[in-house]
Amino acid sequence: MAHKSSSPPAVGKKALRETNAGVLRQALLRRLPQRLRGSGEFSIPPAAGLLDHYTQLFIGVFAAIGRVFTAAEVEEFRLGLKQNLEQAWAISPYSKVVVSYQTNTPPQTGLLWRINVLRSTVEDEYDHWLKTRTPPLFGKHPDAKIFELARGLGAPAEVPILDLGAGTGRNALALARAGFPTDAVEMVPSLAAVLREEAEQADLPVRVFEGDMFDAGLGLPVGHYRILLLAEVVASHFRSEAELRALFALASQLLPVGGLLVFSAFLTSDGYKPDDAAREMSQVQWCNLFTRRQVQDAIGAHAFERLSDESVQAYEKAHLAAEDWPPTGWFEAWTGGQDLFDLPAGRPPMELRWLVYRKAGA
């Protein structure tokens, strides 16, 4: 079939004017960006597993104000975003990546964008908590689990306890008050200062070691403690399997045979394998995910046997007076995994668990 080309309008004949309302409206809107001005700033968590989601989000925002990126411009933006996400993540999951943008002066229709890292460490976060939140930061009551275990080992005076990541002393002070010889390790100077002050005011002999629990220079006594406690520490701050391995190695040094390593951790449900985005966002949301396999593998060659694995929420609710439940306004949602997954109670594939290990003989 021959292709029939359209003929140009005859000389002197007027071109047809567009009168279709829909076509005219779209043509009008295509000119609108020449008169639009805008600027904005977004702060996002440094989760590189969400890179594609973030890229689509920002490209969509820019397109909404008439700034449509070419494929090359999208890739340039994506690369810049990736580099800043990785830089922020290396500092801490509490850092932020800040994306700011501003349109060019009309009638230009370009867009200037900038990506920066807003640095924040765990020390910065807790300093902010102390300045902005009403104490006590972590609840009024000590954990019931630690008292059950400590009392089961004998007379309080014979059960020295080390509270690792003690915070402002919610557990350490209560244990010392009950007669257990208690030491505490806290790496955040502002929290350690509050703990010392509270212990002095209550005339409690709590020895506070300020620094990283894995720093051999702290001078923690070897083989001395009957219990090592990490309440909400692995759950909130351990970022890798390497830290879990280091914990079992430390416990092997500080505990005698028969001593207990007690910690709370967010464990995933059987059948659920978290992807990078879930793992990264769990750290952003202070509920760091681990699998039971990861915890078991972390024991390595150290001689530990697991005594229990039970729900923190269920145990603490059963042992806390009804009028004192929940211990904080955020406790139920956080321990149940709802801070990470926007699902009804009981549905997230994770929860905070009490894990108790006993050091066995060689």
matplotlib code that plots the C-alpha trace (Angstrom):
import matplotlib.pyplot as plt

x = [0.0, 1.4, 2.0, -0.1, 1.6, -0.4, -0.3, 0.6, -2.1, -2.6, -0.9, -3.0, -5.1, -5.3, -4.0, -6.5, -6.5, -6.5, -9.8, -9.9, -10.0, -8.1, -5.2, -5.1, -5.0, -2.0, -0.2, -0.8, 0.5, 3.7, 4.4, 3.7, 7.2, 8.5, 6.7, 7.0, 9.5, 10.2, 12.7, 12.7, 14.7, 14.3, 16.0, 16.2, 17.6, 20.9, 19.5, 21.2, 18.8, 16.2, 18.3, 15.9, 12.9, 14.5, 15.5, 12.0, 10.7, 12.9, 12.5, 8.8, 9.0, 11.0, 8.7, 5.7, 7.1, 7.9, 11.5, 11.7, 15.1, 16.7, 18.0, 21.5, 20.4, 18.5, 21.7, 23.8, 21.4, 21.2, 25.0, 25.3, 22.6, 24.3, 27.6, 26.1, 23.9, 27.1, 29.0, 26.3, 25.8, 29.5, 29.1, 25.9, 22.4, 21.3, 23.0, 20.8, 21.2, 19.8, 18.6, 17.9, 16.7, 15.8, 14.5, 16.3, 15.0, 12.1, 11.7, 14.5, 13.2, 16.3, 16.8, 19.7, 20.0, 22.5, 23.0, 24.8, 25.4, 24.1, 26.3, 24.9, 26.4, 24.8, 26.4, 24.7, 21.3, 21.4, 22.6, 19.6, 17.3, 18.7, 18.0, 14.5, 12.9, 11.4, 13.3, 13.6, 14.5, 14.1, 11.3, 10.9, 11.3, 14.1, 13.7, 12.0, 14.1, 17.4, 16.1, 14.7, 18.0, 20.1, 18.1, 18.4, 22.2, 22.3, 22.6, 22.9, 26.3, 27.6, 26.3, 28.4, 26.7, 28.1, 25.5, 26.9, 25.4, 23.8, 22.4, 21.3, 21.1, 17.6, 18.8, 22.2, 20.9, 18.0, 20.4, 22.8, 19.9, 18.9, 22.4, 24.0, 27.5, 27.0, 29.4, 28.3, 29.7, 28.4, 30.1, 28.0, 29.6, 26.3, 24.5, 27.5, 27.4, 23.8, 24.4, 27.3, 25.2, 22.2, 24.5, 26.2, 22.9, 21.5, 24.8, 25.0, 28.4, 28.0, 31.4, 31.0, 33.4, 33.0, 33.9, 33.4, 32.6, 35.0, 38.0, 40.5, 41.8, 38.6, 40.2, 37.1, 38.0, 38.4, 36.2, 34.6, 31.0, 28.2, 26.0, 26.7, 23.5, 22.8, 19.3, 18.1, 21.8, 22.2, 18.6, 19.4, 23.1, 24.7, 25.1, 26.9, 27.5, 31.1, 29.8, 27.8, 31.0, 32.9, 30.2, 30.5, 34.3, 34.0, 31.6, 33.9, 36.6, 34.5, 32.3, 33.4, 32.0, 28.3, 28.0, 25.2, 25.2, 21.8, 20.7, 17.7, 17.7, 15.3, 15.0, 13.3, 10.5, 11.2, 10.6, 11.4, 14.8, 15.2, 16.7, 19.2, 16.5, 14.9, 18.2, 19.3, 15.9, 15.9, 19.0, 17.5, 14.5, 16.6, 15.4, 18.4, 17.5, 19.3, 18.3, 18.7, 21.3, 23.4, 23.3, 24.1, 27.0, 28.4, 29.1, 31.8, 34.2, 33.2, 31.5, 28.0, 24.7, 21.4, 19.0, 16.1, 14.7, 11.4, 9.4, 10.5, 7.1, 5.2, 7.7, 7.9, 4.1, 3.5, 5.8, 5.1, 2.2, -0.8, -0.8, 2.8, 2.3, 3.6, 6.9, 7.1, 4.7, 6.8, 7.6, 4.8, 5.1, 8.9, 9.3, 6.7, 8.4, 5.8, 8.4, 9.9, 6.8, 3.4, 1.4, -1.1, 0.3, 1.5, 1.9, 5.5, 8.0, 10.2, 10.1, 12.4, 13.5, 15.3, 18.2, 20.1, 23.3, 25.3, 29.1, 29.9, 33.1, 35.9]
y = [0.0, 3.4, 5.9, 9.0, 12.1, 15.0, 18.1, 21.4, 24.0, 25.8, 29.1, 31.8, 29.3, 29.8, 26.9, 25.3, 26.7, 24.2, 24.4, 21.1, 22.0, 19.0, 19.5, 23.2, 22.6, 20.2, 22.7, 25.4, 23.3, 22.6, 26.3, 26.5, 25.4, 28.7, 30.5, 28.0, 28.6, 26.2, 24.9, 22.2, 19.9, 16.3, 14.4, 10.6, 7.7, 6.3, 3.0, 2.2, -0.8, 1.9, 3.6, 2.8, 3.9, 7.1, 7.9, 7.4, 9.5, 12.5, 12.2, 12.2, 15.3, 17.1, 16.1, 17.4, 20.9, 20.5, 19.5, 16.2, 14.5, 12.7, 9.2, 10.6, 13.1, 10.4, 8.3, 11.2, 11.9, 8.2, 7.9, 11.0, 9.7, 6.3, 7.8, 10.0, 7.1, 5.0, 7.8, 8.5, 4.8, 4.4, 7.0, 5.6, 4.6, 7.8, 10.1, 11.6, 12.3, 15.7, 16.4, 20.0, 21.6, 24.9, 25.8, 28.1, 31.7, 31.8, 31.5, 28.9, 25.5, 23.9, 22.6, 22.8, 20.0, 19.2, 16.2, 16.3, 14.2, 15.3, 13.5, 12.0, 9.4, 7.3, 9.8, 12.7, 10.9, 10.2, 13.7, 15.0, 12.6, 13.9, 17.5, 16.9, 13.9, 13.6, 11.2, 8.3, 7.7, 3.9, 3.4, 3.4, -0.3, -2.7, -5.8, -8.7, -11.2, -10.2, -10.4, -13.9, -15.1, -13.3, -14.6, -18.1, -18.1, -17.6, -14.9, -11.4, -10.7, -13.8, -12.8, -10.0, -8.6, -6.5, -4.4, -3.7, -0.6, 0.4, 3.7, 5.8, 2.8, 1.4, -2.1, -1.4, 0.8, -1.6, -4.5, -2.7, -1.6, -5.3, -6.2, -7.5, -6.3, -4.4, -2.8, -0.9, -0.1, 2.8, 4.3, 7.5, 10.1, 12.0, 8.8, 7.6, 11.0, 10.6, 7.0, 8.1, 10.9, 8.7, 6.1, 8.7, 10.3, 6.9, 5.9, 2.8, 1.2, 0.9, 1.1, 2.7, 2.0, 4.6, 3.4, 0.7, -2.7, -4.3, -2.1, -4.3, -1.1, -0.7, -3.2, -5.4, -8.2, -11.6, -14.5, -12.3, -11.8, -14.4, -12.5, -10.3, -8.3, -6.5, -5.2, -3.5, -3.1, -5.9, -5.0, -1.3, -1.0, -4.2, -3.7, -6.9, -10.6, -9.6, -7.7, -10.8, -12.9, -10.4, -10.5, -14.3, -13.9, -11.2, -13.3, -16.2, -14.1, -12.3, -15.2, -18.3, -21.7, -21.6, -17.8, -16.4, -14.2, -12.5, -10.2, -9.1, -9.2, -8.8, -12.2, -12.9, -15.4, -18.8, -18.5, -14.8, -13.7, -9.9, -8.1, -5.3, -2.6, -4.3, -4.8, -1.2, 0.2, -2.0, -0.2, 3.2, 2.3, 1.0, -2.6, -4.4, -7.7, -11.0, -14.5, -17.4, -18.9, -15.8, -15.8, -19.5, -19.1, -16.2, -18.6, -20.2, -22.3, -20.8, -23.1, -21.8, -23.6, -21.8, -22.0, -19.9, -18.0, -16.2, -13.1, -10.0, -8.5, -11.6, -12.2, -8.6, -8.1, -11.2, -10.1, -6.3, -5.0, -4.3, -0.6, -0.3, -1.7, -0.8, 0.4, 3.2, 4.5, 3.0, -0.4, -2.6, -1.4, -1.5, -4.9, -6.3, -5.2, -2.5, 0.3, -1.4, -2.9, -1.0, -4.1, -5.0, -6.3, -9.9, -9.7, -8.4, -11.3, -10.3, -9.6, -8.8, -12.0, -12.7, -15.0, -16.7, -18.6, -20.4, -20.8, -24.5, -26.3, -26.8]
z = [0.0, -0.9, 1.9, 1.3, 2.7, 4.0, 1.8, 3.3, 3.4, 0.2, -0.1, 1.5, 3.4, 7.2, 9.4, 11.7, 15.2, 18.1, 20.1, 21.9, 25.6, 26.8, 24.4, 25.2, 28.9, 28.6, 26.3, 28.9, 31.7, 29.7, 29.9, 33.6, 34.8, 33.3, 36.0, 38.9, 41.6, 44.4, 46.9, 49.6, 51.8, 52.8, 55.5, 55.0, 57.0, 55.5, 54.3, 51.1, 50.6, 49.9, 47.2, 44.3, 46.4, 47.4, 43.8, 42.5, 45.4, 44.5, 40.8, 41.3, 43.5, 40.9, 38.1, 40.1, 39.8, 36.1, 36.4, 34.4, 34.5, 31.6, 32.0, 32.4, 35.0, 37.0, 37.1, 38.2, 41.0, 42.0, 42.2, 44.4, 46.6, 46.9, 47.9, 50.6, 52.0, 52.3, 54.0, 56.5, 57.3, 58.0, 60.8, 62.4, 61.5, 63.3, 60.7, 58.0, 54.3, 53.5, 49.9, 49.1, 45.8, 44.3, 40.9, 38.6, 38.1, 35.6, 32.7, 33.1, 33.9, 35.4, 39.0, 41.4, 43.9, 46.6, 48.8, 52.2, 55.3, 58.6, 61.1, 64.3, 66.6, 69.4, 71.8, 70.0, 70.1, 73.8, 74.6, 72.7, 74.7, 78.0, 76.9, 75.4, 77.2, 80.7, 82.8, 83.5, 79.9, 79.9, 82.4, 86.2, 86.8, 86.5, 84.4, 86.3, 84.3, 85.8, 89.4, 88.8, 87.5, 90.1, 93.1, 91.7, 92.0, 95.8, 98.4, 96.8, 98.3, 96.5, 93.1, 91.5, 88.3, 85.5, 83.7, 80.2, 78.5, 81.8, 80.6, 83.5, 85.8, 85.6, 86.4, 88.0, 90.8, 91.6, 91.7, 94.0, 96.2, 96.6, 97.8, 94.6, 94.1, 90.8, 88.3, 85.2, 81.8, 79.9, 76.8, 76.5, 78.8, 79.5, 80.6, 82.7, 84.5, 85.4, 86.6, 88.8, 90.3, 91.0, 92.7, 94.8, 95.9, 96.9, 98.5, 96.4, 95.7, 91.9, 90.2, 86.8, 83.9, 81.2, 77.7, 75.1, 76.7, 74.2, 75.2, 77.1, 78.7, 80.9, 83.3, 83.9, 86.4, 84.6, 85.9, 88.5, 87.6, 88.0, 85.5, 82.5, 81.6, 78.4, 78.6, 75.4, 74.2, 71.6, 70.7, 70.0, 69.2, 67.9, 64.2, 63.1, 63.7, 64.6, 67.7, 68.7, 68.4, 70.5, 73.2, 73.6, 73.7, 76.4, 78.4, 78.2, 79.8, 82.5, 83.7, 85.7, 84.8, 85.6, 85.1, 83.0, 79.9, 79.7, 76.9, 75.0, 71.2, 68.3, 66.6, 63.4, 63.0, 61.3, 57.6, 57.4, 55.9, 56.2, 53.2, 53.3, 53.6, 56.6, 58.4, 57.8, 58.8, 61.9, 63.0, 62.2, 64.3, 67.3, 66.9, 65.2, 63.6, 64.1, 63.2, 65.7, 63.4, 63.6, 67.4, 67.5, 65.1, 67.2, 70.1, 68.0, 70.0, 73.3, 75.8, 76.3, 76.5, 76.0, 79.0, 77.7, 74.8, 75.7, 74.8, 76.7, 76.5, 77.7, 80.6, 81.8, 81.5, 83.6, 86.4, 86.5, 88.5, 86.3, 87.2, 86.1, 82.6, 80.1, 81.6, 78.9, 76.3, 73.5, 75.1, 73.6, 70.0, 70.1, 71.7, 69.3, 66.2, 65.3, 65.2, 62.1, 60.5, 60.4, 61.2, 63.9, 67.2, 66.9, 63.1, 62.6, 61.9, 64.8, 68.5, 71.4, 73.2, 76.5, 75.8, 78.7, 78.2, 80.9, 80.6, 80.6, 81.6, 79.1]

ax = plt.figure().add_subplot(projection="3d")
ax.plot(x, y, z, "-o")
ax.set_aspect("equal")
plt.show()
